Amino acid sequence: MATQQERKKQRRNQIKAAAQKLLFEKGYQATSIADIAKVAEISPVTLYKYFESKDQIGEEIVLSLINDGYADYQKMIDNEKISFEDLIKMMMRGGVGMTSNMSVGFYKFIVKELRENETVKAAYNDRKGYFWNSLIKRGRDAGLISPTISNAALMVYLDMYIQYAQNPINKDQYEAHSEVMLSMSEELNYLFFYGFMGVPKEENKE
């Protein structure tokens, strides 16, 4: 029989799952507490026993996406049976798969959280260095990242990509920026990861 603490955790996960489904489909602004409670099959009063606000639910979902995403990709990186080439393809498919089912409204919310929420920024940055350095090592061991490109330069490249996603140069077009970025996610994933390697495999072996 589940303990009270286990039941509370299960109910919180139930609420988060309902909220995530709605946020992916409708976006953050278009989703209400009443909507979340209805999909979770509870009353709004019960929901507030587990979460103080919609902001708290949204923050926890973004944190879960960051932490679970890092953990899943780290497992792939640590699995030496997966070649570096296949690893990159799997990461690209994973990224495109997520964004293909994501509303523009929720994409905007995630970008806003990464830009303004200190807890979310800390979660992203805490895992970023170890994760990307692990990926770089796998690429170098496979001879598929140019030896002429330093780890520091690769991290700058990563940060430029992330910073532009969060802060477009043309502020007048900010409202349209998220929609444009989301629509090009497959192309940008391809450009990012293959740009990350620096040069084709044949040149790396010279």
Buried (B, 14 or more C-beta within 10 A) or exposed (E): EEEEEEEEEEBBEBBBBBBBBBBBBBBBEEBEBEBBBBBBEBEBEEBEEBBEEBEEBBBBBBBBBBBEBBEEBBEBBEEEEBEBEEBBEBBBEBBBEEBEEBBBBBBBBBBBBBBEBEEBBEBBEEBBEEBBEBBBBBBBEBEBBBEEBEBEEBBEBBEEBBEEBBEBEEEEEEEEBBEEBBEEBBEBBBEBBEEBBBBEEEEBEE
